[in-house]
Structure formats: structure tokens, C-alpha cells
């Protein structure tokens, strides 16, 4: 999946709801699922911010 392309399309069509990852990377540690989802949400948030600032 091309995440940047997908986010651009969501923005073009006016999608304003939650974007949730379906699969997350395997991460070791105390709370692997929580950390993995946090990583994915941070990645999505960073891409959205970069789009808003015109960087991508």
C-alpha cells in the first residue's frame, strides 16, 4: 500500500474520520502491541502534518 498516496486521496475527497492501521510491525518489549500501534499512529500523524505543511 502506498500510504502517502492513500492519505492524499483521503484528503482530496474530504475524508475527516479516523485512520487506523490494520496490521502493525512485530515489536518486542513489555507492551509490544501498544508500542507497535503507537508507532503506526505516530507515523500516520507525521505524514498528515507533513502534508499540511506542503512537504509531501
KEPA-569502 format. One line per 2 residues: number of its first residue (from 1); their letters; for each residue x, y, z of C-alpha. Coordinates in steps of 0.1 Angstrom, whole numbers, padded with zeros to 4 digits. Layout:
NUM = A = X:Y:Z  ...
//
This chain:
1 = XX = 0000:0000:0000  0012:0035:-0008
3 = XX = 0004:0053:0024  0012:0088:0012
5 = XX = -0009:0083:-0019  -0037:0070:0001
7 = XX = -0036:0099:0026  -0036:0124:-0003
9 = XX = -0067:0108:-0017  -0085:0108:0016
11 = XX = -0077:0145:0019  -0089:0152:-0017
13 = XX = -0122:0136:-0011  -0127:0153:0023
15 = XX = -0124:0122:0045  -0123:0135:0081
17 = XX = -0126:0104:0102  -0102:0081:0119
19 = XX = -0074:0064:0100  -0064:0032:0118
21 = XX = -0037:0007:0108  -0048:-0028:0101
23 = XX = -0015:-0045:0107  0014:-0034:0129
25 = XX = 0051:-0044:0130  0062:-0070:0155
27 = XX = 0080:-0053:0183  0095:-0069:0214
29 = XX = 0092:-0055:0249  0068:-0050:0277
31 = XX = 0037:-0040:0257  0045:-0050:0221
33 = XX = 0010:-0044:0206  0006:-0010:0224
35 = XX = 0041:0001:0212  0035:-0011:0177
37 = XX = 0002:0007:0174  0017:0039:0189
39 = XX = 0045:0037:0163  0019:0034:0135
41 = XX = -0003:0062:0147  0028:0084:0151
43 = XX = 0038:0076:0115  0004:0085:0102
45 = XX = 0003:0117:0122  0037:0127:0109
47 = XX = 0026:0121:0073  -0006:0142:0078
49 = XX = 0015:0170:0094  0040:0169:0065
51 = XX = 0011:0171:0040  -0005:0200:0058
53 = XX = 0029:0219:0057  0033:0211:0020
55 = XX = 0064:0189:0024  0048:0160:0006
//
